[in-house]
Amino acid sequence: MKKLMVTAALSALCTCAYAQTDSIGIYKVDNAGISRIEALRPAQTKISGGLKSKAKVVFNGAASQNRFAGSATFRLYFGTPSPYDAAKYFMFTPSYSVKDFSVGRFEVKKENRYLTTVTVSIVGSKIGVSVAKGVNVEYRQLRDNVYEITVTGPAGEYCIMPVLNGTAGYAGVFDFALE
């Protein structure tokens, strides 16, 4: 009987753990419901300049498919990813939180979007993507390891990015547009 109880308890625990693993990531919330947003991976890094040089992370496509009117709402779910998804979802493990994410604004040129990650000049340097200016981000914790954020700002192409250890943009971003 004791073995049966332990087996039942472990089975229930495994089922709960799988459900949390299945839901980690960023989800957009709109009139159509809640749907997962996959990370947009950088295509290349472009370095340009002379006395003042810049390194920009380049993302393919001039516009995001995740479009919002006025404001955008997202849910961030944190948990333990399966071993197969650990590299893809490392930024959603329980050791991180919504504080490890920021909102950036893309610079759009032709068919690509850019994030400036390094600026170097004679007088100094700056490393990391700047937080989008004129944008308001509201954070709300719904329960342990589940957060909702609402982004409002001027029309443009934006992204939610992990900013842990200076990886902004290089680890991939979750793109969206405000109209």
C-alpha positions as CSV (number, residue, x, y, z in Angstrom):
1,M,0.0,0.0,0.0
2,K,2.9,2.4,0.9
3,K,4.5,1.8,-2.6
4,L,1.2,2.5,-4.3
5,M,0.8,5.8,-2.4
6,V,4.4,6.9,-3.2
7,T,3.9,5.9,-6.9
8,A,0.7,7.9,-7.1
9,A,2.3,11.0,-5.4
10,L,5.3,10.9,-7.7
11,S,3.1,10.5,-10.8
12,A,1.1,13.6,-9.7
13,L,4.3,15.5,-9.2
14,C,5.6,14.6,-12.6
15,T,2.4,15.6,-14.2
16,C,2.5,19.0,-12.5
17,A,6.1,19.5,-13.4
18,Y,5.4,18.7,-17.1
19,A,2.5,21.2,-17.2
20,Q,4.8,24.0,-15.9
21,T,7.6,23.0,-18.3
22,D,5.1,23.1,-21.1
23,S,4.0,26.7,-20.4
24,I,7.3,28.5,-19.8
25,G,8.1,31.4,-22.1
26,I,6.4,34.6,-23.3
27,Y,2.8,34.7,-24.4
28,K,1.0,37.5,-26.0
29,V,-2.5,38.4,-24.7
30,D,-4.9,39.8,-27.2
31,N,-8.6,39.5,-28.4
32,A,-7.7,36.1,-30.0
33,G,-6.6,34.7,-26.6
34,I,-3.2,33.8,-25.3
35,S,-0.5,32.4,-27.6
36,R,3.2,31.8,-27.3
37,I,5.8,34.0,-29.0
38,E,8.9,32.3,-30.2
39,A,12.3,34.0,-29.8
40,L,13.6,35.9,-32.9
41,R,17.2,35.0,-33.4
42,P,19.8,37.5,-34.7
43,A,20.9,37.0,-38.3
44,Q,24.3,38.8,-37.9
45,T,26.2,41.5,-36.1
46,K,27.1,44.6,-38.1
47,I,30.0,46.8,-37.0
48,S,30.4,50.3,-38.5
49,G,32.1,53.6,-37.9
50,G,35.5,55.3,-37.6
51,L,36.1,57.6,-34.6
52,K,32.7,56.6,-33.2
53,S,31.9,52.9,-33.9
54,K,28.7,50.9,-33.3
55,A,27.9,47.2,-33.2
56,K,24.3,46.4,-34.1
57,V,22.5,43.1,-33.9
58,V,20.6,42.5,-37.1
59,F,17.2,40.8,-37.2
60,N,15.6,39.7,-40.5
61,G,12.3,41.3,-41.5
62,A,11.1,44.9,-41.3
63,A,8.0,44.2,-39.3
64,S,6.8,41.9,-36.5
65,Q,3.9,39.6,-37.0
66,N,2.9,40.3,-33.4
67,R,0.9,43.5,-33.8
68,F,-1.0,45.5,-31.1
69,A,-3.1,48.7,-31.2
70,G,-2.1,51.2,-28.6
71,S,-0.7,48.8,-25.9
72,A,0.6,45.3,-25.8
73,T,0.1,42.8,-23.0
74,F,2.2,39.7,-22.3
75,R,2.5,37.0,-19.8
76,L,5.9,35.6,-18.7
77,Y,6.0,32.1,-17.3
78,F,9.0,30.9,-15.4
79,G,9.8,27.2,-14.5
80,T,12.2,24.4,-15.1
81,P,12.5,23.6,-18.9
82,S,12.9,20.0,-20.0
83,P,16.6,19.0,-20.8
84,Y,15.7,19.2,-24.5
85,D,14.6,22.9,-24.2
86,A,17.1,24.1,-21.6
87,A,19.2,26.1,-24.0
88,K,16.2,27.6,-25.7
89,Y,14.4,28.7,-22.5
90,F,17.3,29.2,-20.1
91,M,16.1,32.8,-19.3
92,F,12.8,31.4,-17.9
93,T,14.3,29.1,-15.2
94,P,13.3,29.9,-11.6
95,S,16.7,31.7,-10.9
96,Y,15.5,34.5,-13.2
97,S,12.5,36.8,-13.0
98,V,10.7,39.5,-14.9
99,K,13.4,42.0,-13.6
100,D,15.9,40.3,-16.0
101,F,13.9,41.4,-19.1
102,S,13.7,44.9,-20.7
103,V,11.9,46.5,-23.6
104,G,13.9,47.8,-26.5
105,R,13.0,49.6,-29.7
106,F,14.3,48.5,-33.1
107,E,15.8,50.8,-35.6
108,V,14.1,49.8,-38.9
109,K,16.1,50.0,-42.2
110,K,14.9,48.5,-45.4
111,E,14.1,44.9,-44.7
112,N,15.9,44.5,-41.3
113,R,15.5,45.6,-37.7
114,Y,18.6,46.6,-35.7
115,L,19.5,46.9,-32.0
116,T,22.6,48.9,-31.1
117,T,24.5,46.8,-28.5
118,V,27.9,48.6,-28.4
119,T,29.0,52.2,-28.9
120,V,32.7,53.1,-28.8
121,S,34.3,56.5,-29.3
122,I,37.5,58.3,-28.2
123,V,35.8,59.6,-25.0
124,G,34.3,56.3,-23.9
125,S,32.1,53.3,-24.6
126,K,28.6,51.9,-23.8
127,I,27.8,48.3,-23.8
128,G,24.2,47.0,-23.8
129,V,20.9,47.8,-25.5
130,S,19.3,51.0,-24.3
131,V,15.8,50.9,-22.8
132,A,13.2,52.2,-25.2
133,K,12.5,55.9,-24.6
134,G,9.0,57.2,-24.2
135,V,7.7,53.7,-23.4
136,N,5.8,52.8,-20.2
137,V,6.1,49.2,-18.9
138,E,3.8,48.0,-16.1
139,Y,4.7,44.8,-14.3
140,R,2.2,42.7,-12.3
141,Q,2.8,39.4,-10.6
142,L,-0.2,37.1,-11.1
143,R,1.2,34.2,-8.9
144,D,4.6,32.6,-8.2
145,N,6.7,32.6,-11.4
146,V,3.9,34.2,-13.5
147,Y,4.0,37.9,-14.5
148,E,2.0,40.1,-16.7
149,I,3.5,43.1,-18.4
150,T,1.8,45.9,-20.4
151,V,3.7,48.0,-22.8
152,T,2.4,51.4,-24.0
153,G,4.3,53.9,-26.2
154,P,4.5,55.5,-29.6
155,A,4.0,53.4,-32.8
156,G,7.0,51.3,-33.7
157,E,8.8,48.0,-33.7
158,Y,9.8,46.8,-30.2
159,C,11.1,43.7,-28.5
160,I,11.2,42.1,-25.0
161,M,14.7,40.9,-24.4
162,P,16.6,39.2,-21.6
163,V,19.3,41.6,-20.3
164,L,21.1,39.2,-18.0
165,N,24.9,39.3,-18.1
166,G,24.9,41.7,-21.0
167,T,23.3,39.3,-23.5
168,A,20.6,41.8,-24.7
169,G,19.7,40.9,-28.2
170,Y,22.3,38.1,-28.7
171,A,20.2,35.5,-26.9
172,G,17.2,36.3,-29.1
173,V,14.3,38.7,-28.6
174,F,10.5,38.5,-28.5
175,D,9.4,41.0,-31.1
176,F,6.1,43.0,-31.3
177,A,4.8,46.2,-32.9
178,L,2.6,49.0,-31.5
179,E,0.4,50.7,-34.0
